[in-house]
Amino acid sequence: MTSETPGTLTMFGADWCRDCRRTKAQLDELGVDYEYVDLEADPAAADVARDISGRTNIPVVVYPDASHHVEPSNADVEAKLRELALIS
């Protein structure tokens, strides 16, 4: 079973999810290091994502400060990354 590493940005998602593909592309474009947990490849990780968010929606993005977003907009992700000084 996969779980997020403390201090690391982790994204739980699946390739069939449009919002997941968008958020993953945004993180790639911004050059942010992150761990991607593919819920299709690791179905048990869906329980981890649900435990974190309290919801079954994806993507779940867990930030290094242990906060998280569920189905975030690009603006939400960018604002949080700036707050954490992961992008300038």
NORGIWO-V492129 format. One record per run of one state. SS is the DSSP state (a for helix, b for strand, c for the rest). FROM is the first residue (numbers start at 0). LEN is the number of residues. Records with the same first field share a line. If there is no record, write none. Layout:
# NORGIWO-V492129
SS = FROM-LEN / FROM-LEN
This chain:
# NORGIWO-V492129
c = 0-9 / 13-4 / 30-4 / 38-6 / 53-6 / 62-5 / 70-3 / 83-5
b = 9-4 / 34-4 / 59-3 / 67-3
a = 17-13 / 44-9 / 73-10
